[in-house]
Each structure stands twice: as C-alpha cells, then as structure tokens.
Amino acid sequence: MKVKKGDKVRVLLGKDRGKEGKVEHVLAKARKVFVSGVNLYKRHIRKMQNIEGGIIDIPKPLDVSNVGLICPNCNKLTRVGYKKIGKDKIRICKKCQKEVKGLK
C-alpha cells in the first residue's frame, strides 16, 4: 500500500472532501485508512457502571482510493512512485522526485 501511518493526506471523495489530516492507522488487507479529524460519526452511548453516557464521535475508516498523499517536500497533492537504491525500496513523489518519508 502506498499510504502509510504518519503521512499527510487530503480526502478526495465523500462528505469530508477537501479536508486534510494525518493517517493514524492503516488496515492493509481491507485497504482502509483512519485519518485524524475526518469521517467522524456520532454514537449514542448508554450509561453503564464505569462508562458515562452521552454522544461521542467515532472515527470510521476511509478507502485508500479516496485519499491522496500530500508531499512533505513540495506540499502538493501527488501520486507515489518507488525507486530502488541498492537493496532498499523507497517511496518518491511523482512531482518533485524526492523521497517521501513516513512514520516508522
């Protein structure tokens, strides 16, 4: 998958189109990503023994095809390419051809 945890992305489709955020969690097999502050839904919770009731915001995952990576070097919406340097395979920005580093 070309989007990793810690990448800055922009939502391309859906109710939050145009919003930007950081990828918090990636579900690789399902091809879904959780973006901070995006795709939040309300959930009504009943009061239990040690949980206070009320309305809380729950983040829902977005499909990886509905987000675009923002290059940390040129700050533009871009696609991701790969380049091999020795035995290492690194991600590069298709616009500025510089390395895109994610959170490890």
C-alpha positions in Angstrom: 0.0 0.0 0.0 1.3 3.4 -0.9 -0.1 5.3 2.1 1.5 4.7 5.5 0.9 5.7 9.1 2.1 9.3 9.7 1.5 10.5 6.1 -0.4 13.8 5.5 -3.3 13.2 3.1 -6.3 15.0 1.6 -9.7 13.5 1.2 -10.7 13.3 -2.4 -14.3 11.9 -2.2 -17.1 11.8 0.3 -18.7 14.0 2.9 -15.3 15.4 4.1 -13.9 16.2 0.6 -11.0 18.7 0.8 -10.1 18.1 4.4 -6.6 17.3 5.3 -5.2 15.2 8.1 -2.6 12.7 9.3 -3.0 8.9 8.8 -3.4 7.4 12.3 -4.0 3.8 11.4 -3.8 1.6 8.3 -5.8 -1.6 7.6 -3.7 -3.1 4.8 -5.8 -6.1 4.0 -9.1 -4.1 3.9 -7.4 -1.2 2.1 -8.7 1.3 4.6 -7.1 4.2 6.5 -8.1 6.2 9.6 -7.4 9.9 9.2 -7.4 12.3 12.2 -10.4 14.6 12.4 -12.1 13.2 9.2 -15.1 10.9 8.7 -16.4 11.2 12.3 -19.8 9.8 13.1 -22.0 10.3 16.3 -22.7 7.4 18.5 -25.2 7.5 21.4 -23.8 5.5 24.4 -26.0 4.4 27.4 -24.6 4.9 30.9 -23.1 1.8 32.4 -21.3 1.1 35.6 -18.0 2.8 34.8 -18.8 4.5 31.5 -20.6 7.8 31.4 -23.4 8.0 28.8 -23.8 10.6 26.1 -23.0 11.3 22.5 -19.4 10.6 21.3 -17.6 10.9 18.0 -16.4 7.7 16.4 -13.9 7.8 13.5 -14.7 5.5 10.6 -12.2 4.2 8.1 -11.9 5.6 4.6 -11.0 3.6 1.5 -7.4 4.3 0.5 -8.5 5.2 -3.1 -10.5 8.2 -1.6 -7.4 9.9 -0.2 -4.4 11.5 -1.9 -0.9 11.9 -0.4 0.5 15.4 0.2 4.2 15.5 -0.5 6.1 16.8 2.6 8.7 18.4 0.3 6.6 20.3 -2.3 3.3 20.4 -0.3 1.3 19.3 -3.4 -1.2 16.5 -3.9 0.8 13.8 -5.6 1.0 10.1 -6.5 3.6 7.8 -5.1 6.3 6.0 -7.1 9.0 3.7 -6.0 12.8 3.7 -6.6 15.3 1.1 -5.7 18.6 2.2 -4.2 20.8 -0.8 -3.6 18.6 -3.3 -1.8 16.3 -0.7 -0.4 13.0 0.3 -2.0 11.9 3.9 -1.2 8.8 5.9 -1.9 9.2 9.0 -4.1 6.9 11.9 -5.0 5.9 11.8 -8.7 6.0 15.6 -9.0 9.3 16.6 -7.3 11.1 13.2 -7.4 12.2 13.5 -3.8 11.9 10.8 -1.1 8.6 10.6 0.9 9.3 9.6 4.4 6.6 8.1 6.6 6.5 7.4 10.3 8.2 4.1 11.2 
